[in-house]
């Protein structure tokens, strides 16, 4: 009898480990805040679409590889300046550049909430912070873009409730969604980074008042992916200023279009000598 009971009670002891506890119910206040964030800020979450060309270096006899990529980004200015995770668009973001390889972006565009496609280009990259900034090409779209304001930023409070705003993939019609997220820690050195339970690369985290905590990015250490973090809004805003300056410089000094290949016309044969 005892031999039968012991395995039974041992199994009962393991059940709390095998079955996760039920999720805490969302309060009415949390649900209302999430719906308001979705209503106010969903249009600032856009799709970044491009073709990335990876050119091998180091004298290797390999053909360039092309990949079509779509990821989410967050619009930060009325002119359409958009931030996303560099690692989401550049597979070589964490690779040592000593191999001499190159990454080229082409057919870059922003797909807005209403489905409008806006031609764009990458204006600034920061591999250390995993930041990439994309801006519409000059005069591509004169509209005022829906965007986030980073000036009034949220504070990170451990075990505080926040909101992750993102879009699902093309198969689900790029629907904007919002979900609860909890701050579980704050790294202070070498720079301030926030750790949360739920996040989406290239997308913002908000507090209940709709203030931006930061943007979700990859974190690399010694060339290796070490996790996913939230870079505070103030740091993103500082880099956005540099990106805006880079955009203005590019607009002031546009790269001339490549000249078409010359068409060689066969020379007329010399006249036959007179007889």
C-alpha positions as CSV (number, residue, x, y, z in Angstrom):
1,X,0.0,0.0,0.0
2,X,2.8,2.4,0.9
3,X,4.6,1.6,-2.3
4,X,1.5,2.7,-4.2
5,X,1.0,5.9,-2.3
6,X,4.5,7.3,-2.5
7,X,4.7,7.7,-6.3
8,X,1.2,9.3,-6.1
9,X,2.2,11.9,-3.5
10,X,5.5,12.5,-5.3
11,X,3.5,13.3,-8.5
12,X,1.3,15.7,-6.6
13,X,4.4,17.5,-5.3
14,X,5.6,18.0,-8.9
15,X,2.3,19.4,-10.2
16,X,3.0,23.0,-9.1
17,X,6.2,22.9,-11.2
18,X,4.5,21.4,-14.2
19,X,1.4,23.6,-14.3
20,X,2.0,27.4,-14.4
21,X,-0.2,29.5,-12.1
22,X,-3.1,31.3,-13.6
23,X,-2.3,34.7,-15.0
24,X,-3.5,37.6,-12.8
25,X,-6.7,39.2,-14.0
26,X,-6.3,42.5,-15.8
27,X,-8.0,45.3,-13.9
28,X,-10.6,47.6,-15.5
29,X,-8.1,50.5,-15.2
30,X,-5.3,48.6,-16.9
31,X,-7.6,47.6,-19.7
32,X,-8.9,51.1,-20.2
33,X,-5.3,52.5,-20.3
34,X,-4.3,49.8,-22.9
35,X,-7.2,50.7,-25.1
36,X,-6.4,54.4,-25.0
37,X,-2.7,53.7,-25.8
38,X,-3.8,51.6,-28.8
39,X,-6.1,54.3,-30.0
40,X,-3.7,57.2,-29.6
41,X,-0.4,55.6,-30.8
42,X,-1.1,52.7,-33.1
43,X,-0.6,54.8,-36.2
44,X,3.0,55.5,-35.1
45,X,3.9,51.8,-35.4
46,X,4.7,51.1,-39.1
47,X,6.2,48.3,-41.2
48,X,9.8,48.7,-42.4
49,X,10.3,46.8,-45.7
50,X,13.5,46.4,-47.6
51,X,15.9,44.2,-49.5
52,X,19.2,43.7,-47.7
53,X,22.2,42.7,-49.9
54,X,25.1,41.0,-48.1
55,X,28.4,41.3,-49.9
56,X,31.1,38.9,-48.7
57,X,34.6,40.3,-48.1
58,X,38.0,38.9,-47.4
59,X,38.6,38.0,-51.0
60,X,36.1,35.2,-50.9
61,X,34.7,34.2,-54.3
62,X,31.0,34.3,-53.3
63,X,28.0,36.0,-54.9
64,X,26.1,38.7,-52.9
65,X,23.1,37.3,-51.1
66,X,19.7,39.2,-51.0
67,X,17.0,38.9,-48.4
68,X,13.7,40.6,-48.3
69,X,12.9,41.7,-44.8
70,X,9.8,43.2,-43.1
71,X,9.9,44.3,-39.5
72,X,8.2,46.9,-37.2
73,X,9.4,50.4,-36.6
74,X,8.3,53.4,-34.6
75,X,7.9,56.9,-36.2
76,X,9.5,59.6,-34.0
77,X,8.9,62.8,-36.0
78,X,6.3,64.5,-38.1
79,X,8.7,64.2,-41.1
80,X,8.6,60.4,-40.8
81,X,11.9,59.6,-39.1
82,X,11.5,56.0,-37.9
83,X,13.5,53.9,-35.5
84,X,13.9,50.1,-35.5
85,X,16.3,47.4,-34.3
86,X,19.4,47.3,-36.5
87,X,19.7,43.5,-36.0
88,X,16.2,43.1,-37.5
89,X,17.3,44.5,-40.8
90,X,21.0,43.7,-40.9
91,X,22.1,40.1,-40.3
92,X,25.7,41.3,-39.9
93,X,24.9,43.8,-37.2
94,X,26.7,41.8,-34.5
95,X,29.4,40.4,-36.8
96,X,33.0,41.8,-36.7
97,X,33.6,44.1,-39.6
98,X,37.2,42.9,-40.0
99,X,36.0,40.4,-42.6
100,X,35.6,43.2,-45.1
101,X,32.0,42.4,-45.9
102,X,29.4,45.0,-46.6
103,X,25.7,45.3,-46.2
104,X,23.6,47.3,-48.7
105,X,20.0,48.3,-48.3
106,X,17.7,48.8,-51.3
107,X,14.0,49.1,-52.1
108,X,13.5,50.6,-48.6
109,X,10.0,51.7,-47.8
110,X,7.7,52.4,-44.9
111,X,4.2,50.9,-44.9
112,X,1.9,53.2,-42.9
113,X,-1.1,52.2,-40.9
114,X,-3.4,52.9,-43.8
115,X,-1.4,50.8,-46.2
116,X,0.4,53.7,-47.9
117,X,3.9,52.8,-49.1
118,X,6.5,55.6,-48.6
119,X,9.9,55.3,-50.3
120,X,12.6,55.6,-47.7
121,X,16.3,55.1,-47.0
122,X,18.5,54.2,-44.0
123,X,20.1,57.4,-42.7
124,X,21.9,56.3,-39.5
125,X,23.0,53.0,-37.9
126,X,24.5,52.4,-34.5
127,X,25.6,48.8,-34.0
128,X,26.5,49.3,-30.3
129,X,22.9,50.3,-29.4
130,X,21.2,48.2,-32.1
131,X,19.6,51.3,-33.6
132,X,18.7,51.9,-37.2
133,X,16.9,55.1,-38.4
134,X,14.9,55.2,-41.6
135,X,13.6,58.4,-43.2
136,X,11.4,59.0,-46.2
137,X,13.3,60.1,-49.3
138,X,13.2,63.8,-50.0
139,X,9.7,64.9,-51.1
140,X,8.5,61.3,-51.1
141,X,5.5,62.2,-49.0
142,X,4.7,65.7,-47.8
143,X,2.2,64.5,-45.1
144,X,2.6,65.0,-41.4
145,X,3.3,61.5,-40.0
146,X,1.7,60.2,-36.8
147,X,4.5,59.9,-34.4
148,X,5.6,59.5,-30.7
149,X,6.8,62.3,-28.6
150,X,9.7,61.3,-26.5
151,X,10.2,64.5,-24.5
152,X,7.7,63.5,-21.7
153,X,9.2,60.1,-20.9
154,X,8.1,57.5,-18.3
155,X,10.1,56.3,-15.4
156,X,11.0,52.6,-14.9
157,X,9.6,51.3,-11.7
158,X,10.4,47.6,-10.8
159,X,7.3,45.5,-10.9
160,X,5.4,48.4,-12.3
161,X,2.8,47.8,-15.1
162,X,3.6,49.0,-18.6
163,X,2.2,48.4,-22.1
164,X,3.9,46.9,-25.2
165,X,2.5,48.3,-28.5
166,X,3.3,46.5,-31.7
167,X,1.8,45.0,-34.9
168,X,1.4,41.4,-35.9
169,X,2.7,40.1,-39.2
170,X,1.4,40.4,-42.7
171,X,-0.6,37.1,-42.6
172,X,-2.7,38.7,-39.8
173,X,-3.1,42.0,-41.7
174,X,-0.5,43.8,-39.6
175,X,-3.1,44.4,-36.9
176,X,-1.9,46.7,-34.0
177,X,-2.0,45.0,-30.6
178,X,-1.3,46.0,-27.1
179,X,-0.3,43.8,-24.1
180,X,0.7,44.2,-20.5
181,X,4.4,44.1,-19.6
182,X,6.1,44.3,-16.2
183,X,9.5,45.9,-15.4
184,X,11.6,43.2,-13.7
185,X,14.9,45.1,-13.5
186,X,16.9,48.1,-14.4
187,X,20.6,47.9,-15.4
188,X,22.5,51.1,-14.5
189,X,26.0,50.5,-15.9
190,X,27.6,51.0,-18.3
191,X,24.3,52.6,-19.4
192,X,20.7,52.5,-18.2
193,X,18.7,49.6,-19.7
194,X,15.3,48.4,-18.7
195,X,14.3,44.7,-18.6
196,X,10.6,43.8,-19.1
197,X,8.6,40.7,-19.4
198,X,6.9,41.3,-22.7
199,X,8.3,43.4,-25.6
200,X,8.5,43.7,-29.4
201,X,11.7,44.7,-31.3
202,X,11.6,48.2,-32.7
203,X,8.4,49.1,-30.8
204,X,7.7,51.2,-27.7
205,X,6.8,50.5,-24.2
206,X,4.4,52.9,-22.4
207,X,3.2,53.6,-18.9
208,X,-0.5,53.9,-18.0
209,X,-0.4,57.6,-18.8
210,X,0.7,57.0,-22.4
211,X,4.3,58.2,-21.8
212,X,7.1,56.4,-23.6
213,X,9.4,54.3,-21.4
214,X,11.7,53.4,-24.3
215,X,12.1,51.4,-27.5
216,X,12.8,47.6,-27.4
217,X,16.1,46.6,-29.0
218,X,18.7,43.8,-28.9
219,X,21.6,43.9,-26.5
220,X,25.0,42.7,-27.7
221,X,28.0,42.0,-25.5
222,X,31.4,41.1,-27.1
223,X,29.8,40.5,-30.4
224,X,27.1,38.2,-29.1
225,X,23.4,38.6,-28.5
226,X,22.9,38.8,-24.8
227,X,19.2,39.6,-24.5
228,X,16.4,42.0,-25.4
229,X,16.2,45.3,-23.5
230,X,14.3,48.6,-23.5
231,X,16.5,51.6,-24.3
232,X,15.2,54.6,-22.4
233,X,13.3,57.3,-24.4
234,X,15.9,60.0,-23.6
235,X,18.7,57.9,-25.2
236,X,16.6,57.2,-28.3
237,X,15.8,60.9,-28.5
238,X,19.5,61.8,-28.5
239,X,20.2,59.4,-31.3
240,X,17.2,60.6,-33.2
241,X,18.7,64.1,-33.3
242,X,21.8,62.7,-34.9
243,X,19.7,60.8,-37.4
244,X,17.7,63.9,-38.3
245,X,21.0,65.8,-38.9
246,X,22.1,62.9,-41.1
247,X,18.9,63.0,-43.0
248,X,19.1,66.8,-43.6
249,X,22.7,66.4,-44.8
250,X,21.7,63.6,-47.2
251,X,18.9,65.8,-48.6
252,X,21.3,68.7,-49.0
253,X,23.9,66.6,-50.8
254,X,22.0,63.9,-52.7
255,X,24.0,61.1,-54.2
256,X,23.7,61.5,-58.0
257,X,22.0,58.7,-59.8
258,X,24.3,56.3,-61.6
259,X,24.7,57.2,-65.3
260,X,23.2,54.6,-67.6
261,X,25.7,52.3,-69.3
262,X,27.0,53.7,-72.5
263,X,25.7,52.1,-75.6
264,X,28.5,51.5,-78.1
265,X,27.6,52.2,-81.7
266,X,29.7,50.2,-84.2
267,X,31.9,52.5,-86.2
268,X,31.0,52.8,-89.9
269,X,33.4,50.9,-92.1
270,X,35.8,53.1,-94.1
271,X,34.7,53.8,-97.7
272,X,36.0,51.4,-100.2
273,X,39.0,52.7,-102.2
274,X,38.2,54.1,-105.6
275,X,39.0,51.9,-108.5
